[in-house]
Amino acid sequence: QVQVAESGGGLVQPGGSMTLTCEPTGSIFVCHVMGWYRQAPGKERDMVATIAKDGETKYAHEVKGRFTISRDSAKSTTALQMNNLKFEDTAVYYCSCRTAAWHHYWGQGTQVTVSS
């Protein structure tokens, strides 16, 4: 079992920056890919960024160049640095530990609101 806890989030103005942090605990060796997903009201949960054990990263088109995902192996944490935030980035952000069998362990989510 893996437990995932997110931190960060809150209110930020357009153009601002924010960092989200994810810390998985438990059997974290099963986490082949760590990722951030987001869900806006009335929409589906979409991938934002992922990082594999080998460091390979993937980004959604709409955040490429603005968001950066990183992994601290020593601390087993994953961070999402978000720059130049836009209104449309407003959503609940979820961290995921994805196993080799494509099972997701999800955090409870953290709200990010971009508003002036």
C-alpha positions, 0 to 999 in steps of 0.5 A: 500500500502507498499513501500519497500526500500533497502540499502547497496550493492556494490562491495565486494571481495570474502570472504568478508561481507556485510549487506543489509537493508530493510525498508518498509513504509506504511501499514506495518502491512500487511507484514506477511513475510519479505524476500530477493530474488536475481536475477542474469543475465539470471536467475530467481528471487530466494528466499535467506532468509525469516523471519516471524512475529513470527521470523521463518526464512528460507534460501536457501540451498546455503546461509545457514550458511553464511547469516543471516536474522533479523528483528528489530520490533522497526524500522520495518527494515529487515537486511541481513548479508552476510558473506563469499561472493562468486562469485556466490552471485553476483546478484541484491538483492530484499527485499519483504514484503509478505502479508497473501494472498501471494502478494509481495511488492518489492523494486527496488533492490540493486546490490551486486557484488562479485569480486576480 
